[in-house]
Amino acid sequence: MPDTLPELSPSELRRFGRHLVMPEFGQAAQRRLKAGSVLLVGCGGLGSPTALYLAAAGVGRIGLVDPDRVEETNLQRQIAHGHSTLGRPKTESAAARMRDLNPDVTIERHDVYLTEENALALIGGYDVVIDGTDNFPTRYLVNDACVRLGKPNVFGGVLRFDGQLSVFDARQGPCYRCLFPAPPPVELAPNCAEAGVLGVLPGVIGTLQATEAIKLLTGIGTPMIGRMLIYDGLTLGFDSITLAKDPNCPCCSLPREEIVLRTERMVCAAAPPGGTITAAELEALLAAGAAPLLCDVRNPAEWAGGVIPGARLRPKPDLDSLLQAGGSLPGPFAGRDPVVVYCQAGLRSAAVIRALVAAGHDPALLIDLEGGFAAWRGPRAEPDAALAAPLSASG
């Protein structure tokens, strides 16, 4: 943030009048917002309300990191987007709505995945980072880069009816790895497509993330450093727990210059029997005209949002009922050809393969697609986080 704060224009004095009349806020805080910058990693469920409220509040410069495009399944909760922006980059869709709220805001679009190679350059250019991601590897990458650069990291997570919120700033309190040194196994991490999320829940947590960012930029109030807010949407219950800094943390206990960024990989604690195939290997087979049998065990709504060419839909609940009744895989899947089984992120497909083997099917013919359809669509996509650890899904 610059030493000299920018003045407010006559238009800004009118627009932010409800801020300026508060003695705890006033022109000084509004000018700090105008001078401040926020990097929002993820423009989905959490990122949508966060982006809109930061722009409306008068944050001067906002960066948006997200490589995805708007899909119809997003619209149940990702309020920065709409039918008119289907198929467009999420950063473009969100930026248009933000500029409509505040034409003076500077928006910087980064239509990329956050990676080991670009994380320090992207995060280093902003005062505050807001984590609106939907997967563990990126969440750990955000944390480690923020610790190395000395940046505050506003964390939010949602799944089903539950939400979490905290501010991680290793200069004053714990970092994310102090609580969760490494990702949980994949089987403990159902994603929003598998477990669901109430559409309004990202709005609750995302708005609170925007509140924390505004407090950090202006210096008002007490940020959630060293504390975590736990939200239960079914009971409308808010609880706050104290977080302790881990003196042996694998990240923030190190000198900052020694922190090395790495992409965490999520693995199964108990791998399914049979073989595995990566998205790249499957793509090569399809390109060579050697397509295997493909069994998609997702639900019809997920299928409607995209499918691997040549796959046949066999939802996991239908297969579970069939196996419980003593049946076998239907149609061509009952033969002697290998079958690649996939779901959205790899959790359900592994469970299906274990159930099929338990029912007497040959494990040598059952191949699990690592990372599921998410890996097929994006080489860095990973399963969303679970309530069993921190909530990492942004919806």
VOGU-3710 file (C-alpha; in Angstrom, 3 decimals, decimal comma):
1> mpdtlpelsp> 0,000/0,000/0,000  1,465/3,425/-0,936  2,601/5,867/1,740  0,432/8,636/0,291  -3,253/7,754/0,156  -5,282/8,784/-2,913  -7,990/11,391/-2,569  -11,643/10,482/-3,081  -13,383/11,907/-6,135  -16,755/13,698/-5,822
11> selrrfgrhl> -18,394/10,587/-7,261  -16,696/8,387/-4,647  -17,695/10,745/-1,857  -21,307/10,218/-2,907  -21,047/6,486/-3,582  -19,403/5,633/-0,280  -21,400/8,042/1,837  -22,682/5,283/4,142  -19,078/4,403/4,945  -17,967/7,955/5,443
21> vmpefgqaaq> -20,590/8,838/8,060  -19,301/6,131/10,417  -16,752/7,717/12,791  -14,888/4,386/13,071  -14,438/4,337/9,296  -14,615/7,724/7,615  -12,522/9,049/4,749  -9,255/7,665/6,113  -10,436/4,046/5,885  -12,076/4,617/2,514
31> rrlkagsvll> -8,867/6,058/1,130  -6,972/3,012/2,419  -9,427/0,793/0,550  -8,857/2,794/-2,610  -5,085/2,429/-2,183  -5,336/-1,270/-1,348  -5,216/-4,387/-3,471  -6,656/-7,896/-3,101  -5,919/-11,076/-5,024  -8,927/-13,387/-5,172
41> vgcgglgspt> -7,947/-16,969/-6,015  -11,105/-18,563/-7,408  -14,191/-16,910/-8,907  -16,709/-19,603/-7,951  -19,026/-20,018/-4,990  -16,898/-18,144/-2,464  -15,230/-15,865/-4,962  -18,474/-14,526/-6,428  -19,855/-12,670/-3,374  -16,356/-11,748/-2,240
51> alylaaagvg> -15,494/-10,133/-5,561  -18,757/-8,195/-5,747  -18,594/-6,824/-2,222  -14,926/-5,843/-2,488  -15,627/-3,945/-5,691  -18,722/-2,319/-4,202  -16,798/-1,356/-1,062  -14,193/0,565/-3,042  -11,071/-1,622/-3,031  -8,872/0,057/-5,625
61> riglvdpdrv> -7,308/-2,946/-7,347  -8,584/-6,531/-7,437  -6,926/-9,484/-9,121  -8,952/-12,502/-10,215  -7,299/-15,913/-10,648  -9,412/-18,618/-12,281  -8,949/-20,597/-15,528  -12,515/-21,948/-15,705  -15,530/-20,967/-17,780  -19,079/-20,445/-16,570
71> eetnlqrqia> -21,278/-23,563/-16,609  -24,983/-23,890/-15,916  -24,323/-25,966/-12,802  -22,468/-22,968/-11,328  -25,521/-20,716/-11,306  -27,144/-22,267/-8,226  -24,575/-20,460/-6,048  -22,009/-18,504/-8,098  -23,872/-15,217/-8,211  -21,234/-13,237/-10,117
81> hghstlgrpk> -22,253/-15,171/-13,233  -25,487/-15,679/-15,169  -27,078/-17,230/-18,230  -25,769/-14,379/-20,351  -22,187/-15,356/-19,488  -22,409/-19,143/-19,955  -19,276/-20,403/-21,668  -17,305/-17,230/-20,953  -14,246/-17,149/-18,676  -15,245/-16,716/-15,052
91> tesaaarmrd> -12,792/-13,851/-14,629  -14,442/-12,030/-17,545  -17,938/-12,656/-16,225  -17,062/-11,540/-12,697  -15,120/-8,493/-13,904  -18,078/-7,236/-15,944  -20,393/-7,398/-12,929  -17,785/-5,781/-10,665  -17,294/-2,858/-13,050  -21,044/-2,393/-13,188
101> lnpdvtierh> -21,026/-2,003/-9,399  -17,972/0,270/-9,370  -16,561/1,569/-12,658  -13,540/3,009/-10,829  -12,183/-0,344/-9,668  -9,091/-1,702/-11,425  -9,557/-5,393/-12,201  -6,663/-7,588/-13,262  -7,638/-10,910/-14,840  -5,408/-13,955/-14,530
111> dvylteenal> -7,039/-16,781/-16,518  -4,563/-19,350/-15,240  -4,163/-22,048/-12,632  -2,150/-21,003/-9,604  1,037/-23,066/-9,842  4,420/-23,444/-8,194  5,853/-21,384/-11,038  3,525/-18,365/-10,900  2,263/-18,257/-7,289  4,941/-15,957/-5,891
121> aliggydvvi> 4,686/-13,499/-8,791  0,883/-13,350/-8,636  0,500/-13,161/-4,854  3,459/-10,815/-4,426  1,653/-8,044/-6,272  -1,221/-7,649/-3,791  -1,740/-6,603/-0,180  -4,252/-9,298/0,829  -4,995/-12,742/-0,597  -8,441/-14,335/-0,414
131> dgtdnfptry> -8,564/-18,096/-0,823  -11,734/-19,002/-2,704  -10,323/-22,222/-4,130  -12,049/-25,581/-4,389  -9,181/-28,022/-3,919  -6,507/-28,917/-1,406  -3,383/-28,598/-3,607  -4,143/-24,992/-4,511  -5,103/-24,167/-0,934  -1,724/-25,383/0,330
141> lvndacvrlg> 0,018/-23,505/-2,464  -1,769/-20,277/-1,487  -0,791/-20,795/2,137  2,871/-21,507/1,477  3,268/-18,574/-0,907  1,579/-16,216/1,567  3,856/-17,380/4,393  6,958/-16,915/2,255  5,867/-13,455/1,113  4,459/-12,309/4,469
151> kpnvfggvlr> 0,907/-11,817/3,168  -2,369/-12,332/5,053  -4,478/-15,190/3,686  -8,255/-15,003/4,185  -9,489/-18,597/4,254  -13,018/-19,843/3,607  -14,487/-23,283/3,061  -17,993/-24,686/2,537  -19,593/-28,099/2,113  -23,245/-29,160/2,402
161> fdgqlsvfda> -24,604/-26,923/5,212  -21,316/-26,064/6,934  -18,762/-23,316/6,576  -15,421/-22,232/8,017  -13,586/-18,904/8,056  -10,206/-17,746/9,324  -7,344/-15,395/8,541  -3,925/-17,030/8,351  -1,004/-14,662/8,851  2,182/-16,397/9,969
171> rqgpcyrclf> 3,660/-13,074/11,093  1,085/-12,885/13,891  -0,445/-16,346/14,255  -0,750/-19,818/12,742  -0,752/-20,686/9,074  -2,950/-23,262/7,372  -0,333/-25,998/7,747  -0,189/-25,423/11,512  -3,682/-26,943/11,585  -3,446/-29,383/8,687
181> papppvelap> 0,171/-30,216/7,762  -0,876/-32,344/4,761  -4,051/-33,155/2,790  -6,303/-35,984/3,977  -6,739/-39,130/1,864  -9,043/-38,750/-1,124  -11,684/-41,006/0,417  -12,092/-38,515/3,280  -12,591/-35,623/0,879  -15,976/-35,665/-0,874
191> ncaeagvlgv> -16,442/-32,762/-3,247  -19,460/-30,510/-3,669  -20,660/-32,514/-6,667  -20,701/-35,647/-4,513  -21,802/-34,220/-1,149  -23,639/-31,098/-2,334  -23,677/-27,565/-0,983  -26,587/-25,301/-0,072  -26,532/-22,524/-2,665  -26,644/-19,647/-0,183
201> lpgvigtlqa> -23,839/-21,014/2,020  -20,942/-19,670/-0,117  -22,673/-16,289/0,077  -22,503/-16,341/3,873  -18,837/-17,331/4,058  -17,743/-15,325/1,021  -19,292/-12,149/2,422  -17,436/-12,747/5,687  -14,196/-13,193/3,733  -14,793/-9,807/2,115
211> teaiklltgi> -15,389/-8,331/5,582  -12,059/-9,679/6,837  -10,217/-8,313/3,796  -11,733/-4,868/4,348  -10,667/-4,954/8,014  -7,126/-5,916/7,027  -6,838/-3,142/4,429  -8,307/-0,404/6,612  -6,944/-1,423/10,001  -10,358/-1,358/11,673
221> gtpmigrmli> -11,639/-4,078/13,984  -9,899/-7,323/14,948  -9,174/-9,793/12,122  -9,788/-13,523/12,626  -6,076/-14,234/13,043  -5,589/-17,159/15,415  -9,294/-17,980/15,387  -11,642/-19,984/13,178  -15,348/-19,369/12,714  -17,492/-22,511/12,367
231> ydgltlgfds> -20,908/-21,998/10,766  -23,815/-24,463/10,806  -26,414/-23,387/8,274  -29,057/-25,807/9,559  -29,105/-24,401/13,101  -27,786/-20,937/12,209  -25,066/-21,574/14,734  -21,784/-19,654/14,834  -18,901/-20,939/16,957  -15,376/-19,601/17,225
241> itlakdpncp> -12,366/-21,704/18,194  -8,842/-20,565/19,048  -6,041/-21,736/16,770  -2,492/-22,278/18,013  0,712/-21,802/16,059  2,632/-25,060/15,628  6,320/-24,570/16,518  7,113/-27,555/14,292  4,924/-26,468/11,364  6,398/-27,773/8,088
251> ccslpreeiv> 5,918/-24,302/6,593  5,870/-21,310/8,931  8,463/-22,704/11,389  11,046/-22,341/8,606  12,857/-19,124/7,679  10,747/-17,559/4,950  13,510/-17,775/2,349  13,720/-21,533/2,884  10,077/-22,226/2,097  9,854/-24,173/-1,168
261> lrtermvcaa> 6,549/-24,206/-3,028  5,312/-27,629/-4,067  2,053/-29,001/-5,365  0,500/-31,445/-2,925  -0,896/-34,642/-4,392  -3,977/-36,302/-2,954  -3,804/-40,062/-2,626  -6,049/-42,838/-1,400  -5,239/-44,326/1,978  -6,429/-47,639/0,577
271> appggtitaa> -6,078/-47,747/-3,202  -8,774/-49,682/-5,059  -7,833/-53,086/-6,430  -7,072/-53,227/-10,106  -5,141/-50,784/-12,253  -5,174/-47,024/-12,651  -4,858/-44,709/-15,611  -4,080/-41,016/-15,740  -6,072/-38,473/-17,730  -3,098/-37,973/-20,065
281> eleallaaga> -2,787/-41,721/-20,689  -6,503/-42,009/-21,409  -6,365/-39,052/-23,779  -3,517/-40,709/-25,658  -5,535/-43,924/-26,034  -8,528/-42,004/-27,368  -6,339/-40,085/-29,805  -4,852/-43,349/-31,067  -8,287/-44,834/-31,685  -7,845/-47,409/-28,929
291> apllcdvrnp> -10,646/-46,217/-26,683  -11,405/-48,551/-23,770  -14,863/-49,102/-22,342  -15,719/-46,107/-20,160  -18,139/-46,341/-17,228  -19,239/-42,981/-15,772  -20,607/-43,489/-12,241  -21,578/-39,851/-11,613  -25,144/-38,637/-11,319  -27,147/-37,424/-14,362
301> aewaggvipg> -26,707/-33,753/-13,435  -22,931/-34,127/-13,494  -23,162/-36,077/-16,766  -25,121/-33,208/-18,306  -22,264/-30,848/-17,465  -19,736/-32,772/-19,562  -18,592/-36,304/-20,287  -15,589/-38,176/-21,652  -16,357/-39,145/-25,274  -17,667/-42,676/-25,606
311> arlrpkpdld> -18,566/-43,136/-21,938  -21,776/-44,764/-20,735  -23,593/-43,478/-17,677  -24,093/-45,937/-14,820  -24,739/-43,856/-11,653  -23,195/-45,277/-8,503  -26,553/-45,575/-6,645  -27,905/-47,733/-9,491  -24,835/-49,944/-9,449  -25,011/-50,236/-5,652
321> sllqaggslp> -28,638/-51,386/-5,874  -27,777/-53,837/-8,633  -24,907/-55,378/-6,683  -26,958/-55,589/-3,485  -29,569/-57,555/-5,464  -26,886/-59,957/-6,664  -26,636/-58,555/-10,182  -23,614/-57,825/-12,332  -22,345/-54,984/-14,472  -24,883/-54,305/-17,243
331> gpfagrdpvv> -24,393/-54,405/-20,975  -20,886/-54,390/-22,440  -19,313/-53,941/-19,010  -20,108/-57,573/-18,157  -17,662/-58,905/-20,779  -13,940/-59,640/-20,648  -12,718/-56,248/-21,820  -11,033/-53,798/-19,426  -13,328/-51,026/-18,155  -12,175/-47,561/-17,090
341> vycqaglrsa> -14,402/-46,386/-14,240  -14,553/-42,693/-13,394  -16,527/-40,211/-11,296  -16,002/-36,493/-10,736  -12,849/-36,650/-8,633  -11,975/-40,285/-7,995  -13,787/-41,037/-4,740  -16,905/-42,805/-6,001  -15,116/-44,686/-8,758  -12,715/-46,227/-6,240
351> aviralvaag> -15,647/-47,283/-4,068  -17,429/-48,791/-7,083  -14,370/-50,817/-8,054  -13,971/-52,141/-4,508  -17,654/-53,157/-4,468  -17,370/-54,869/-7,859  -14,316/-56,839/-6,790  -16,065/-57,837/-3,565  -18,965/-59,066/-5,715  -16,614/-61,348/-7,669
361> hdpallidle> -15,536/-59,217/-10,642  -11,987/-59,570/-11,949  -9,901/-56,667/-10,587  -7,575/-56,932/-13,588  -10,430/-55,679/-15,797  -11,298/-52,662/-13,652  -9,242/-49,495/-14,143  -9,683/-46,347/-12,073  -9,223/-42,926/-13,724  -6,955/-40,981/-11,383
371> ggfaawrgpr> -8,565/-37,693/-10,383  -11,762/-38,526/-12,273  -13,482/-36,199/-14,710  -11,954/-33,168/-12,974  -8,485/-34,403/-13,952  -9,714/-35,068/-17,491  -10,992/-31,499/-17,828  -8,025/-29,820/-16,202  -4,602/-31,319/-15,538  -4,357/-29,633/-12,146
381> aepdaalaap> -7,874/-30,298/-10,896  -8,096/-32,247/-7,672  -10,845/-33,520/-5,347  -12,467/-30,868/-3,208  -11,889/-30,834/0,512  -13,917/-32,512/3,172  -15,617/-31,759/6,429  -13,360/-34,471/7,893  -10,487/-31,983/7,685  -10,886/-28,294/6,915
391> lsasg> -13,627/-27,403/4,451  -11,846/-26,603/1,221  -14,639/-26,623/-1,322  -15,722/-23,283/-2,673  -18,781/-24,694/-4,377
//
